[in-house]
Every structure is written in C-alpha cells, then in structure tokens.
Amino acid sequence: MEMKSKATWIWYPGDYEIWLGNIMNNRRTDRGAYFPPFWKQDSHYVTVEFSTVVELSKEEKVLVYVEGNYNIKINGKMLFGMPKEITIPAGKHNINIKVHNQATPPTLYICGETIKTDKTWKVTFEDKEWIDESGKASDTSSTVYMPVGFGNFNDSELPPSMFRLERMHIDAVAKPETGLYDFGKETFGYAILHGIKGNGTINVFYGESAEEAKDKDFCETLDKLTVADGYITDLATSKSTKLTDKYTFGNSKAFRYIYIETEGCSVNNVSMDYEYMPEEEKGTFRCNDEELNRIWDIGAYTMQLTTREFFIDGIKRDRWVWSGDAAQSYLMNYYLFNDNDMVKRTIWLLGGKAPVTSHINTIMDYTFYWFNSIFDYYLYSGDRHFLTQIYPAMQTYMSYVLERTDEEGMVQGLTGDWVFVDWADKPMDKHGQLSFEQILFRKSLESIAEVAKLVGDDDNASEYQKLADALGEKLLPYFWDESKQALVHNRVNGKKSEDIFRYPNMFAIMYGYLDEAKQNAVKNSVILNDDILKITTPYMRFYELEALCALGEQNQVMKEMKDYWGGMLREGATSFWEKYNPDEHGTEKLAMYGRPYGKSLCHAWGASPIYLLGRYYLGVQPTKPGYEEYTIKPALGGLEWMEGNVPTPFGKIYVKMDKTSVTVKSDGGNGTLILDNGNKKVSIPAGKEVKIEL
C-alpha cells in the first residue's frame, strides 16, 4: 500500500537557513562587545509564491497555516481575505499562494485529506505577473519556479521560526571559596546566578581553562551586571529585569570555568542551562585500546558541542559557520549522527544569495570545499532532490570563480581574497598560482560537472568537465619538481618556487591526481619526511592522515592519532582543540592570534578521528549514492580487535574484526567486503550476519 506523505512547512529553498544562520552568526561577542561576521550577510525573500496542481475526485477541505500575510488563488481567482480553511471542488486546479513576511521567512503549511504541503510544491520569489490596460493578466512563462525548501517541521502549531535549541540544567561540580566554579568539562550554555543579595556590581569571567577565567583582563568572554533597588541590569545590553531567586544570562557562552567577582553584593551559587541540539550518536566505535576509545568519545562530544543550528567552528570565540570547518564536520557527521538536514542547512547558509561578491567566508579554498561537499552529501545520502535545489547556487558561485581565473585558467588570490590553506608555523607565500588551490579548483569543477549531469544540464556538465581536464593537464608540468619528488608550493610569474609544503601533495593523493609511482614518491619525500614543515592543526592533520590511510598506512596513522589526539587528552582536554603543538607548555598552549587565550579548546575540526576510524578502520564507504552499493575494507592498524556501527540512509552497517575473523551485518544496500589488499571480495546480503575467517 502506498504511504501518504505528511504535511510539512515549506519555504523558498535557502531562505529559512539564511535567516536562522544570521541569528546564530550574530551572537558572537568579544569581551562583551558585539562582533558580527566580516563577510556579506544575505536575507530571505520577503514575498514568495507557492504553487501546486491538484486533481480531486471529490471536493476537499484544507486547513491553511502561514507565517506572514497571504492571498490564495484557485485557478487564477483570488479568494477573499486570508482564509484559514478553504474548500476545493472536484476536478483539476492550480493553487497559488503568495506570502509576505519581512521579519521571518515566508512559510506555508497546508493539510487536507490528499492536499498537503510537501517537497512536490514549487515556489518563486518573482512571479512576473501584471495586468495590462485591457485587464488581461500577463504571460508568466518566464517565471522560474524552484522545488520548495523543507525540513523536519511537521506540526502545524510549530512553524520554523519557533525552532529553539534544547536546554538541560547542570550544576557546577566544584565551587572553591575563591569564587571559581568548575563544571568539570568543556560545555556551552547560559550561566545562572543564584541568591543575589545587596546592591552593587557583579562581574562574570568565563574560561575554557582556569587560567583564562581568572584572568580578568584577557579572558575572551565576560559579563557585567549591576544590582540596584530590586532590579538587575546587564551592562552589555542595558536590559533590566526584576531580581528573583535566580538570574539567567540572555546570551549563551562556552566555558568550563566561571569566575565571579562582586562588589557591594553577593552571589550564593552558580549553575547553568546547557544548550544543545539533540543529536543521536548512531555511529559507534570500540576497540581493545582504551585511549583510542577515549579519543572517539571526546571526538563525539566535540561534535555534540559544535553541532548546533548549524555546524560551527568553535564554541568559544567565533561561533560562526566556516566552510572549511563545516566540510570536515559533514564527513564526521556521516559516521556519527548521519543528520542530513544539518548538512543541507549549513550548505544553504554558506552559499548565500546572488549576487556573489566574494568567496565563501572571503576564503578562496573555502569556496572549493563548499562545491566538493555537495557531491559528497549526495554520495552519502542519495538525496537527488537537494541537487536540483542547490545547483543554481553552484552555477552562480562557479561563474564568480571563473571570472577571476588568469589567462592559464588558474586561480590566484585577487583583491579581497583570503588565501588561507592552514595556520602554518612558517610564513607561506600566498602570491601567484598555488598548487594547493589549483587542486581544489579542479576537484570543484569535477564536482559541479557531476551535479550538472545529475540534474540534466548536459551542456554545462560537458563544459565544466573540459575545464577540469584542461586544468588537470597543467598540474604536473607546472608544479612537479623531479629532483624533490614533490609538488612545489606555487608559481609566481611563471617561475616555480622552491618551497615544499605537505598540503598540495596530500590532496593530490586523496583526489587520485598522482599515479602510483608518484604517490609512493610523495609519501616518502613529503608525508613521512620530518624535514618538511609539520602540520600542527587538527584541520590539516585530518587530510594528512586521510592521505596516509588512502595509501594503506593505517598502522602509521594509528600511531599518529594516539600521539596527537592522545597528547591533547594527556594535557587534560575534555574536547579537542583548534591547534595542538606538544612543544608548547603552560599557558603558551592556550594562546593564538596574538591573544593569551585566543585558541579554541573545542573546535569542530579537532574531531577528525570519528571520520578516520569509521572510514578507514571499520572501512565503510559508499560507492553509489545513498549506500545503494558500498564497500567494507577493514584494517586493524595494530589493534587486537575493533567493532562499530556506521549509520546509513537504510539503517546501520556493523563491522567487527579481530586478528582471526571479520563479522559484518548490514540493514540494506549491496555491500562488498574487501580483504587481503583487494584479493578477496565477499558479497554482504542485507539483513544477514556474515562471518569470515582470516
């Protein structure tokens, strides 16, 4: 029996995501000062038109819920007022509903026996309808209608604009007499002051470390209050409220420690409301190595903290959506939460709206990560509908990129471009043609070419692929240095530099742009060469270790994971950091950006072992969209045993391996277990457990 779809709230695709993202991106403060993003912020379309065609065998009553003012047309005839319930007679009908809302995105929810708002509806922000002097309506054939945007908003009484993160009350685990409150681990939420008495001032200092919280002059976040005549005033916002038994701050913060300083009044206790997005950890990993188990757990907790309305970078300092950070969060998400809505929401926000005036987050490489993450999303989710929605935005951004290429079809940093690559411990020349950027650009062209084919735009697909191929043919002649057996960093005015960095070499391996001989050469001359500048950010360690795993070096990567992420644990980390250098000691390890506590101690890109363990140790990877087909290529990497679940659109794939056997069970899809370096392949039937003796 065919299942009937449920009604859901719908909107212009990207509008709700951009509106919600603006709220989140503008919560950042720097020592009490409002600190907005420094890139272009877009807004939703204030008037949109939703439309559908229905064919009814009998008349039908439908209920109408709208965020905004609206009119309804049935077969071109406008109904009186803004009706909450309408009756549609039998027959075929065109339904058009125009909604205006300046404050929040125009959204619509319609529920009848057969007529329901769902993903089949269309929407436009410009219906191009006008009436001429004869009273005849114009031809609207030039209007571009899009498939609507939607999410998990299926309750008519809970429209999208009412969405809020959840809260849970938590008490401090330690309250020394010094006024320093310890919540036991990195956390995020709203501080609550209890038992305020007297008239005077209260200063609240937050810290991811005790040193930061107690450093009143340099801690990254703080609050200041005055108490007088039964009222308490937040000096940052000038908002006053009547004093009661407890006071909850209006802005959430990241911290482990809170330090309270009072004058003329007192505070009896401090607690908090932990704020979070309820995410189920569908992916699991366990093994005989307890330190590695802790690395997985702390990585998962880091992802919990940085997965909010969107995937954000770090919870203390920026609290923004950065494309480079998000691209890694998506991959970790596929092996932990498998929350596809979160991925789509973040992609929409980053893509913004036309006209494009700069790279995403102003960073050239971050634009390329955005393109590549879209095709990755399709591979892991099988969600082709999303491609039809996002493809026009991809075209807009690619047009912007292509307009800024040089005469050789390569990208260079131009005025206003931030060429980032990584936080490196050595000055990096960002001028000219960077090999790293060309590699990302080529992959982006390949990604949009694939999406173009999938949405039926064959002509543009061919053009994008030609550009990718032309760029690919230049990579080795322009950047390969035979004497160094590596890709050099850049070319300036046609001259190769002498600098060798790990970044382009490991991405060339990951994307398959080097043949086997050059891969092995790069592995030895760059990746395993301690004379090449080491990477100290988890951000690029993610890709470096992925490149090694792709080369079958899981034993080496296991050692690196335990040294690097285990090193953070041995430093007392309760979430993973923005950057880690074992040579830094004391408060030096907390500093970054020229600020003594500028480093984020909870950063999304620090959780990369989640992805590495799921993808390269449990070995599960989709080979067709939505895991229609997938491979399992498990590798112990020196462990005695391991087991875990990888979440998929159809359920889970369970893998258990020790030195004598491999056990696999899958809820669906067509799987192939690959053993003995590819010499042995075993089909995995859905719903049955298969055990293979090694």
N, C-alpha and C positions, 0 to 999 in steps of 0.2 A: 504494500500500500504506500502511495506517495505521501511523504510527510509535508504538511503545510508549513510554510515559513512563518516565523513570528514577526510581528511588527517591531520596528526599531526606529529610533530617532535618526534622521538623516540631515546632511548639510552639504554645502559646497566643499568638494574634497580639498583638504588642507586648511580650511578656514578655522575649524574648531581647534586644530592642532596649533596653528599660529597664534590664535587668541590665548589659548592656555599656556603656550610657551612664553608669550610676552609677560604673563603674570609671574611665571616661575623665574625667568631670566632677570626680572627686575626686583628680586628680593635681596640681592647681594648688598651687603654693607661693608665698609672698610673703617674700622674703629668708630662705628656709629654713623658714618656718612653714607648716604645713598650712592650706589655705584652701579650704573646701568651698563649693559653691553656696549662695546665700541663699534659694532657693525650695524648695518641697516636693519631696522625692525619694521616688519610689514604688519598689515592689519587685515581683518576679514572683509569680504564684500558686504556692504550694508544692506543691499537689496538683491535677492536672488529669486529665481522662478523654478519651482519643482514641477515635473510633468510625468505623466504616465498615460498609457492607453489600456482601457479595460473592456472586456466583453462579458456581459452578465446574462444569464438565462432568466433571472428574475430580479426585481428591484432589491436594492440593498441599502441598509442604513450604516453609515460610518461615523465614528467619533473623530474629531479633529483637535489636535493639541499643537500649539505653535509657540515658539519663543519669538515674539515680535508682533507687529501689526501685519495683517494679511488680507488678500482677497482671493476668492475662489471662482474659477471659470469652468463651466462644464460645456464642452463643445463651443467654446468661444463666447459663451454668455456668462456675464458676471453675476454672481449671486449677491443678494442684499446683505450688507453688514459684514461681520466676521463670525459666521455661524460655527457653533461648537459641534453641531450634528447636522449631517445632510443625508438626503435620500437620493440615490442614483437609480434611475429606472433601468429596466432590462434593455439590452442592446449594447452596441459598441460606442464608447465615449472617450473623448480626450479630456483629461483632467489637468488643469494648470493652476498652481497655487503660488502666488507671489508674496514673499515675506520680506519685511523690512525690520532691521534691528541695528541701531547704532552702537549699543552698549555691549551686546554679546552676539555671537554668530547667529544668523537666522537658521532655525532648525524646525523640523516638522515631524510629527508622529501621527499617523492615521491608522485606525484599527476598525475593520469590519469583518464580516464572515470570510470574504475572499480578498477584499481590497485592503492591503497593508503596505505601509512604507517599508521598503527593503532595498537591497542593492540593485534591483532592476529599474528603479526610478532614475530619471535624468534630471539634471539641473544646469542652469546657466546664470551668469551674472549680467548678461546683456541680451535681452530678448529682441531688441531692434524692432519693436512693434510701434507703429504710429498710425494715425488716422489722417487720410488726405481730405481735401476740401469737399469731396463728394460723400464723405462718411465711410469710405471703404478702408478696411484695415490693410496694412502693408503686407507684402510678402515677407515672411520671416525665415526664408530658406537659408539665409546667410548666418543665422544664429548657430553658435557652436554649443551643443549640449554635452555635458560630461556625465559619466556614471557618478552617482552620488557618493559622498563620504558617509561612513557609518562606523560604529564601534559596538561596545557591549552595553548599550543603553536601551534596554528593552522594557522599561517601566514607564508608562505614560506620565506618572507623577514625579519622576526623577529625571528631568531634562539634563542634557550635557553640562550646562552652565552651573549646575548644582554639585558637580563632582568635587569631592574633597578627599585628601588622603586620610587614612585612619589614624587613631591615636590610642596609646596604651600608657597607663600611669606607671612610673618607675621611681623608686626611692633611691637615694644615694646609698652606696654600700659602706661608705666611711665618712665620718664627719669629725675631723680633728678640731680641737679648740682654736686652732689658728684661723678658722673661717674658710678653710679649703675643703670643698666637698668632692668626693671621688665617686663616680658612677661605675667604676670597675672596668669599663672598656669604652672604646670609641662609640659615640652614639649621636643622635640627632633629634632635636625636638624643641619644646617650649619649656624654659625654666619656670619654676613655680616657687614663689617665696611664701613662707608660712609664718603666722604670728608676728606680723609687723606692728611695732609699738613706737609711740613717740612722734615727734616732728623733726625732720632733718633730711639728710641725703643718704641714698643707697647706691653704691657703685658695684656693678657686677662684671667680673672679668672671666672670660671663657678661655679654655685651653685644651688642645689635644694632648698636651703634656702638663705636668705640674709646674714646670718652669715657665711655660707660657702663661698659664692662668695667674701666677703670682707676679708676673712682670707687667705692672700696671701701665707702663709707658709704651710697651711694644707688643702686647698681645694683639692678635688680629681682630678680635671681635669683643665688644663690650656693650653694656647698657648703663644708663644713668637715670636715677629716679629722684624725685623729691616727694616728701610726705608732709602734708600740712592740712590742718583743720578737717581731718577725716577723708581727705582725698589724696590719691597718689597720681603723680604726673610723670609720664615718660618724656624725658627732655629731648629725645631724638625726634619724636613726632608731635610733641606738645599736647598729647592726648591725656586727659584727666579722667579718672574713674573713681567711684566711691570705694573707700577702703573697706574690705571684708576680711574674713579669716585667711584668705589666700589671694595672692596676686599672680596671674599668669601673663607672661610677656606675649605681645602680639606678633612677634617675629621669631621664627624658629632659628636655631643655631646648631652648629656642630661642636662637640666638646666631649671630653672625658671628665675634666675637672672644672669646677666653678669656684671662684674665689670672691667672697663677699667682704666689702668694706663699708662701714656705716659711720655716720656722724650725727648725733642728736637723736637717733632712733636705733631700733634693734630688729634683727630677723631671727626667729626661733629655729627655722629649719628650711631646707631647700630640697625640692623634688623636681620631677619633670614629667611632661607628657611626651612620650616617644612618638614621633610621627613617621608613618611608613606606608608604602604601597604593599598590600598583601600579595606576596608572590609565593606560590607553591614551588618548592625545590623538587622538581620531577626528576632531575638528573642526580645520580649518586655515584660515589667512588669510595672504595675501601681497599686496603692492602695490608701486608704484614708490617709495613714501616709506619710507625705511629707519627713520626714527624711529617711524613707526606700526608697522612690523614689530617693532621692539623693544618697543613698548607691548604688542602682542599676546603676544610671548614672555614678557615679565615678568609680564603678567597670567596667562598659563598657568602659570608657575612659582609664582605666588602661590596659585593654585588647587591646585596639586600639594601645597604645604606645608600648606594649611588643609583639605584633604580627607583625613581620617584614618579612624577607625572611623565617624565622622560628619562632617558639615560643621561645622567650628568657626569661631569668630570670628577670633581671632588666636593665634599660636603661642607668644608670649612670656608675656603677662600672664594673660589669663583661661583660655584653653584650654577654654572651655565652649561648649555649644551654645546659641546665642541665636537666637530665631525670626526676628527682623528680618534678621540676618546670613544665616541659612540660606535665607530666602526668595529672596535675591539669588543665593546660591550655586546653588540649584536651577536658576535661569534660565541662569546661566553654564554650569553643567554640561550643560544640554541642547545647548549649542553647542560644547562641548569634549570631555567624556567620554561623555555620554549614559549615565551609570550610574544606572539606575532603582532598583536595590537601595539605593544610598546615599541617594537621596531618600526612599524609603519608610522606611528605618531611622531617619532623622532626624525625619521627621514623627511616627513612633510614639513616639520618645523624648520629643519636645516635648509630645505630647498627654497622656502620663502615664496615670493611672488615676483613676477616681471614688473618693471624692467630689472635685469641683473646689473648691478653697478660695481660689484666686487666679487672676489672669490668667497666661498663659504667661510665664515668667521674671519674673512680677509686673507686666508691662508691658501696658497695655491695647491699644496698637497692635500689639504682637507677637501677641496672640491673633488679631487680624483678619488679619494676614499669614498665619498658620497656616491659617485657613479658605480663603483665596484660593489658597494654594499647592497645596492638594489638588486643586482643579479644574484648575489649571494642569498638574499632574502628569498627570491623565487626558488632557488635550488633547495633551500631548507624547508620552505613552506608549501610550495606548489601553488601559490596564490597568484594566478594569472590575472585575475580581475584588478589587482593593485597595479600591475604593469600598465594596463590601459589607462589608469588614472594618472600615474606619475610620469608617463612617457613625454607628454608635452612639456613638463618642467625640465626633464632631462634634455630635450631639444633646445630649450631656451638657454640652459646653462652651457651646453656644448657649443652653441653659436657664440656665446660670450668668449669661451676659451679659444675657439678657432679664429676669432677676430684678433686675438692677441698673440698668435704664433708668429715666428720670424720667417724669413724667406726660405728657410730649410724645413719648415713645418714643425719646428720645435718650440717649446715654451721656455720663456725666460722671465725672470721677475721684472715687472714693469712698475711704474709709479703707483703706489698704493697697495702693491702685492707684498704680503708677508711670506717669504720662502722659509719655512720652518725646518723641516726634516726631523730634528730632535734637539733636546737640550744636550749639547756635547761639551765635554771638558777640554775642548781645544777650539780656538777660533776656526770657523768654517766659512770659506769664501762662498757667498751666495750669488755671485755675479755670473752672467753668461748662461750657457746650457748645462744644467746639472744632469748628470746621467740618471740620478735617482728620480727626478721629476719626469724625464722622458719615459722611463719605465712605467711609472704610474699613469702617465698620459696615454701610453699605448694600451695599457690594460683598460683604461676608461673607454677608449674608442672601441675596443673589442666588446666591452660590456653593453654599451649603447647599441652597437650593431646587433647583438643577440636580442636585446629587448625590442628593437625595431622590427626584427623578423617575427618575433612572437606576437606583436600587435598588428602585423600585416603591412607594415611600411617597408616593403621590399626595396624600393629605390634608394631610400636613405640608408637602409641597412647595408646595401652594397657600397655606398659612398663612405660610410663610417669605416667599414672593413678595409677599403682601399687605403684610407688614411692611416689606419693602424698598421697595415702591411708595409706601407711606404716608410713609416717611422721605424718599424722593426728592422727593416733592411739597413738602416743607418746606425743602429745602436752599437754593433761591434766595430765597424770601421771607424766610428767617431770616438769611441770610448775604451776599447780594449787595448791594453798595454801588454804586449807579448813578453817583455822582459820581466814585468811584475806579475804576470799571470793573473790579471785582475782588471776590472773596470775602474778607470780613474774617475775622480770626483766630478770634474767639469771641463768644459772647453770655453775659452774666452777669446773672441775674435779669431776663431778657427784654430786656436792652439790648445792642445791638451795640457792639462795640469799634471803635476807630479803627485798630487795628493791621492791617497787611497783611504777610503772610509768603508766601513762594513755595509752601510745601508744599500747602495745600488747592487752590490754583489749578492746580498742575501735575498733581495726582492727578485732579482733575475733568476735565482734558483727556484724560489717559490712559484713564480709565474711560468716556469719552463722555458725561459728565453735563452738558456745555455744548453749546449749538447752535453752528453755525459762526460766527455773529456774535460771540458771547461768547468763543469760543475765540480769535478774532483780537484781540479787545479785550484779553483776558488776556495774550496773547503780547506785546503792546506795552506794556501798563500794568504788567505784573509780570515776566514771564520775561526780557524783553530790557531791562528798566528797571534801570539801575545804582543808582538811588536806593533800591531795595528791598534789604533785607539780603541779602548774598551768602551762598551756601552754601559751606562750606569742608570738609565731609566727603565723601569718595567715596560714602558711603552714600546721601546725598540727591542728590548730583550724578548718580548713576545714574538716578534718576527724573526729575530736571530735564531731562537730556539726552534721555531717552526721550520725554518730552512734546514736546520740540522736534522730535525725529525724527518723531513722530506727526503733527506739523504740516508736515512736509516740509522742515524746516530742516537737512538733512544737511550743507550747506556750513558753516553756523554751528557745528554740533556738532563737525565735524572740527577747526575752529579751537580750540574749547574743549578737546577731547581732547588736542590737541597742546600747548596751553598748560598744562593742568592735570597730566595724566599725564606729558607730556614734561617739565614742570617738576620732577617728582619724579625723573625719570631724570637731569636735569641736576644735581640735588642728590646724585647718586651712588646712588640707590635701586637695590637688586637684587631687591626685591619691593615691592609697593605698600602704602601706609601707611593707618593709621586716619583720619588727617586731614592735610590739607596746606594751608598758608597761605603763599603766596610772600612775604608781608611779614615772615615770621619768619626770623631769621638765627641762625647759630651754634648753640649748644646749645639755644636757645629753641625750635627746631623739633623737638626731641626731647621736650619737656615736655608733660604733660597730667595732668588730675586733681590738680593741685597738687603733682605729683611731677616731678623734673627729667628722668626717663626713663620716665614713665608711658605715653607714646604707643607704640602698637604699630606697628612698621615692617614688619609683614607681617600684613595684615588682609584677610579674605575679601572684604569689600565694596569693597575697592580694585581688584578685578579686573574691574569692570563693562565695560570696552571689549570684552571677549570676547563678551558678550551683544549690545552695541550694534552691533558690526561684523557679527556673524552675522545678527542680526535686521533691522537697518535699512540696512546697506550691501550685503552679499550679498543681503539682503532676503527671507530664507526664513522662512516662518511656517506652522505647521499651522492649517488651518481646520476640520478634522474630526479626532476623536481618533486618535492614533497615526499622523498624517500620511496617513490614508486619502485626504484631499484637502489640498492645500496651495497657497500662492501664493508666487511669487517676484517681488519688486518691487525690483530692484537700483537703487542710487544711488551714483554715484562720489563725490559730496561734494567735488569739487575734485581728486580723484586722476586720474592719467593712465590707470591700469589697476589691476585687482584680481582675485584669484581665491581660491577657497577651497572647503572641503567642510563641509557641515552634516550631522552624524550623525542618523539616524532609526531607528525600530524595524526598518525593512526594509533598511537599508544607509546609503548616503550620497547627498546631493544636491550636485552640483558646479556651481559658478557661476563664470564668467569674464566680465569686462566691461572694455572699453576705450571710447574715445570714438566708435568706429565700429561695434562689434558686441557682442552678448551670446551666450555659449555656455552651455548648460545640459545636464547629464546627470544622470538620476535612476535609482536602482536599483529604484524602485517607487512606489506611490501614484498619485494622479491630480493632476497639477500644472498650474497656470496661471501663465504668465509675463506680468506686467503692466508695460507700458511707456507712455511718453508720458502720464504722470499719469492712467493708467487708460483712455486712449482706445484702446489696442491690447492685445489679450489673445491669447496663443498657448498651446495645449494642449501639455503635455510628456509624450510617451509614455514609459513605463517602459523602461529599458534602452537607450534610443537617445539619441545626442547631437544636440541641436538648436542651430543657429547662426542668429541673427537679425541682419541688417544694420540699423543705426540710420540 
